[in-house]
């Protein structure tokens, strides 16, 4: 069995920098035509000039002959100005602004401490039609880690969409039924990305046979009912939901540690894993819209014209991939993936 799709895009991707960038970029470029590249480097990408410099490093790291376009983003901070948003709109290469609550995830120390203080910047985003990409969790230590997305909707996101009804907003890597329901209830200016791990795994995967650090990501995996709700949303055909892997490479030593990093690496088999999820839901005919059309339409970019072909043929994922001076452990390491990307 074969499945040919318009070449997909990844609307949420971590590429890191330096040797780490060179180690992972080929996996994404093999499968995707474009990707929204996250700005949470050290130091973070907070200006248009920094984004353009990062873009140049990505292009320089591409394998010979690869055709891939990085779509750059700015990291929203307490110090972001309306003037920087204006410069973003003048750039052909910077496409969005990313909001991290301070301390929410990897390299989020420079994130926003109180989004309510940035109304002038949000107004500039709304006015210019610039998408705001939201990591949707509260960081209040009194809130259970499994409830932080739901509480974020109540405490933060409902107020944002009320104050800025025309703001183009992507609720990144949604993990709960509440998030899927919230996005579905908004206008066409609000959308969401969904990761392969949140379609394929529930929180039991964190503890199968012991603690599984390579299944730890933020937002964390949730109950089975939430996974089912995400599958229903992703396979519904709604243009409000589209592919965003949140593929996040970390060295094995950084994951298998007393305080291991959050992030799952899926770029090596991303579209293949989505095909598994859609096949299990009996919705392979809707994978192309989710993977290739909805995100491009939301970002007001042309749909790709090239195609890729997947073959229903199992293959075994390596136990690890080289990653600078260390290795990284990918999703499904040592196990099979049901679909194979044809060269």
C-alpha positions in Angstrom: 0.0 0.0 0.0 1.3 3.5 -0.9 0.1 6.9 0.0 1.2 10.0 -1.9 0.8 13.4 -0.3 1.5 17.0 -1.2 4.8 17.7 0.5 4.0 18.5 4.1 5.2 21.3 6.4 6.1 21.2 10.1 4.5 24.2 11.9 6.4 23.7 15.2 10.0 22.6 15.2 13.2 22.8 17.3 16.4 22.7 15.4 18.9 24.0 18.1 22.1 25.4 16.8 25.7 24.6 16.1 26.6 20.9 16.0 23.2 19.9 17.2 21.6 21.7 14.3 23.8 19.9 11.9 22.9 16.6 13.4 19.1 16.8 13.1 18.3 19.1 10.1 18.5 16.4 7.5 15.7 14.4 9.0 13.3 17.4 8.7 14.5 18.5 5.3 13.9 14.9 3.9 10.2 15.0 4.9 9.1 18.6 5.0 9.3 21.6 2.6 9.1 24.2 5.3 9.1 24.5 9.1 8.3 27.1 11.7 11.5 27.2 13.7 11.3 27.9 17.4 13.4 30.7 18.8 14.3 29.4 22.2 18.1 29.3 21.8 20.6 30.5 24.3 20.5 33.5 23.9 17.0 33.6 22.5 16.1 34.9 19.1 14.5 38.2 20.1 15.2 40.5 17.1 14.7 40.3 13.4 18.5 40.6 12.9 19.0 37.6 15.2 16.4 35.6 13.3 17.9 36.3 9.9 21.4 35.3 11.3 19.9 32.0 12.6 18.2 31.4 9.3 21.5 31.8 7.5 23.1 29.2 9.8 20.2 26.7 9.1 20.6 27.1 5.4 24.3 26.7 5.6 23.8 23.4 7.5 21.5 21.9 4.9 22.7 18.7 3.2 23.7 19.3 -0.4 20.7 19.2 -2.7 18.2 19.6 0.1 15.2 21.8 -0.6 13.9 23.2 2.7 12.8 26.6 3.8 13.1 27.6 7.5 10.3 30.0 8.6 11.7 32.1 11.4 10.0 33.3 14.6 10.8 35.9 17.3 10.9 35.1 21.0 8.4 37.3 22.9 9.9 38.8 26.1 8.9 41.4 28.6 11.1 43.8 26.6 9.7 43.2 23.1 8.7 46.5 21.4 6.1 47.5 18.9 9.0 48.7 16.8 10.4 45.2 16.6 7.0 43.9 15.4 7.0 46.5 12.7 10.5 45.3 11.6 9.2 41.8 11.6 6.4 42.7 9.1 9.0 44.3 6.8 10.9 41.0 6.7 10.1 38.3 4.2 11.5 35.6 6.4 10.1 36.1 10.0 6.6 34.8 10.2 5.4 34.8 13.8 6.1 35.6 17.5 6.4 32.8 20.1 5.1 33.2 23.6 6.6 31.1 26.4 5.5 31.7 30.0 8.7 32.3 31.9 10.1 28.9 33.2 7.5 26.8 31.3 9.9 24.6 29.3 13.4 24.3 27.7 15.2 27.6 27.5 12.2 29.6 28.6 13.9 31.6 31.3 13.6 34.7 29.2 9.9 34.2 28.7 7.1 36.5 29.6 6.3 37.0 33.3 2.9 38.6 32.8 1.3 38.6 29.3 -1.2 41.2 30.5 1.6 43.8 30.5 2.2 43.3 26.8 -1.2 44.5 25.5 0.5 47.1 23.3 2.6 44.4 21.6 -0.4 42.1 21.2 -2.3 45.0 19.6 0.6 45.4 17.2 0.4 41.7 16.3 -3.3 42.0 15.8 -3.0 45.1 13.7 -0.3 43.6 11.4 -1.8 40.2 11.2 1.2 38.5 12.7 0.5 35.2 14.3 1.1 34.7 18.0 2.3 31.2 18.8 1.4 30.2 22.4 2.9 27.6 24.7 -0.3 27.2 26.7 0.6 26.3 30.3 0.6 28.2 33.5 3.7 27.9 35.7 2.0 28.3 39.1 3.5 25.6 41.3 0.2 25.2 43.0 -1.4 23.9 39.8 -1.0 20.2 39.1 1.3 19.6 36.0 -1.5 17.7 34.3 -3.9 20.7 34.7 -1.6 23.5 33.6 -3.0 23.7 30.0 -6.6 23.7 31.1 -5.9 26.4 33.8 -4.0 28.5 31.2 -7.1 28.6 29.0 -9.1 29.9 32.0 -6.6 32.3 33.4 -4.8 33.6 30.3 -6.1 32.6 26.9 -9.8 33.4 27.3 -8.8 37.0 28.2 -6.4 37.3 25.3 -9.0 36.3 22.6 -11.6 38.5 24.3 -9.3 41.6 24.3 -7.9 40.9 20.8 -10.7 39.2 18.9 -8.9 39.5 15.5 -5.5 38.3 16.8 -4.2 35.4 14.7 -3.2 32.8 17.3 -1.8 29.3 17.2 -2.3 27.2 20.4 0.8 25.1 20.1 1.0 21.4 20.8 -2.4 21.1 22.4 -2.7 18.1 24.7 -6.2 18.2 26.2 -9.9 17.8 25.2 -10.4 21.3 26.7 -7.8 22.8 24.4 -9.3 21.1 21.4 -12.7 22.3 22.3 -11.5 25.9 22.9 -9.8 26.1 19.5 -12.8 24.6 17.7 -15.1 27.2 19.4 -13.1 30.2 18.2 -13.1 32.0 14.9 -10.9 31.1 11.9 -8.1 33.3 13.4 -7.4 30.7 16.1 -5.8 27.4 15.3 -3.7 24.6 16.9 -0.8 22.3 16.2 -0.9 18.7 17.3 2.2 16.5 17.8 2.7 12.9 16.9 3.3 11.8 20.5 0.1 13.3 21.7 -1.8 11.5 19.0 -0.1 8.1 19.7 0.7 8.1 23.4 -1.1 8.7 26.7 0.6 9.3 30.1 0.9 5.6 30.8 3.8 5.7 28.3 5.8 7.7 30.8 5.9 4.7 33.1 5.8 1.6 30.9 8.3 -0.8 32.5 9.8 2.0 34.6 10.3 5.7 34.2 10.7 6.5 30.5 12.6 9.9 30.2 12.5 9.9 26.4 8.7 10.1 26.6 8.8 13.2 28.8 7.8 16.4 27.0 6.1 19.6 28.0 3.1 19.9 27.9 3.3 16.4 29.4 1.3 13.5 28.0 -2.2 13.3 29.3 -5.0 10.7 30.0 -6.4 8.5 27.3 -9.6 10.5 26.9 -7.5 13.5 26.0 -5.5 11.6 23.4 -8.8 10.4 21.9 -10.1 14.0 21.8 -6.9 15.1 20.0 -7.2 12.3 17.4 -10.8 13.3 16.8 -9.8 17.0 16.3 -6.8 16.2 14.1 -8.7 13.8 11.8 -11.9 15.9 11.7 -10.9 17.7 8.5 -11.1 21.1 10.3 -8.6 23.6 8.9 -8.1 24.8 12.5 -5.8 21.8 13.3 -2.5 21.1 11.6 0.8 19.3 11.9 3.4 20.6 14.3 5.8 18.0 15.6 7.4 20.0 18.4 10.4 17.7 17.7 12.9 18.7 20.3 16.4 17.0 20.3 18.3 16.6 23.5 21.5 14.7 24.2 20.9 11.3 25.9 22.8 12.5 28.9 20.5 15.5 29.3 17.4 13.3 29.1 18.7 10.4 31.4 19.5 12.7 34.3 18.4 13.4 37.8 16.5 16.4 36.3 16.1 15.4 32.7 15.1 17.8 29.9 11.6 17.9 28.4 11.3 17.1 24.8 10.7 14.2 22.3 12.6 13.8 19.1 10.4 12.8 16.2 11.8 14.4 13.1 13.4 11.1 12.0 10.0 9.6 11.4 7.5 12.4 11.8 5.2 12.1 8.8 5.3 8.3 9.1 4.1 8.4 12.8 1.3 10.8 11.8 0.3 8.2 9.1 0.1 5.6 11.8 -2.2 7.7 13.9 -4.5 8.6 11.0 -4.6 5.0 9.8 -5.6 3.8 13.3 -8.4 6.3 13.2 -9.6 5.3 9.7 -8.8 8.7 8.4 -5.8 8.4 6.0 -7.8 10.4 3.5 -7.6 13.4 5.8 -3.9 13.3 6.5 -3.0 15.4 3.5 -5.2 18.3 4.7 -3.8 18.1 8.2 -0.1 17.8 7.1 0.0 19.8 3.8 -2.8 22.3 3.5 -4.3 23.6 6.8 -1.1 25.1 8.1 -0.1 26.8 4.8 -3.5 28.3 4.5 -3.5 29.6 8.1 0.0 31.2 7.6 -1.2 32.6 4.2 1.6 30.9 2.3 1.2 28.9 -0.9 0.6 25.2 -0.7 3.6 23.1 -1.8 3.5 21.6 -5.3 5.9 18.7 -4.8 4.8 15.4 -3.3 6.1 12.6 -1.1 5.2 9.0 -1.0 4.8 6.7 2.0 4.8 2.9 1.7 3.1 0.6 4.2 6.2 -1.2 5.1 7.6 -1.6 8.7 11.1 -0.5 9.5 13.1 -0.4 12.8 14.1 2.9 14.3 17.8 3.0 15.4 18.5 3.0 19.1 20.1 6.4 18.8 21.4 9.0 16.3 24.7 10.9 16.5 24.2 14.3 18.3 27.5 16.3 18.6 29.7 14.6 21.1 26.7 12.5 22.4 23.7 10.8 20.9 20.0 11.4 21.0 17.3 8.8 21.5 14.4 9.2 19.1 10.8 8.4 19.5 10.1 4.7 18.9 13.9 3.9 19.4 14.5 0.2 18.8 10.9 -0.4 17.7 9.1 -0.5 14.4 7.3 2.3 12.5 4.6 1.0 10.2 5.1 3.4 7.3 8.3 4.1 5.4 9.1 7.3 3.4 10.2 6.4 -0.1 13.4 8.1 -1.3 
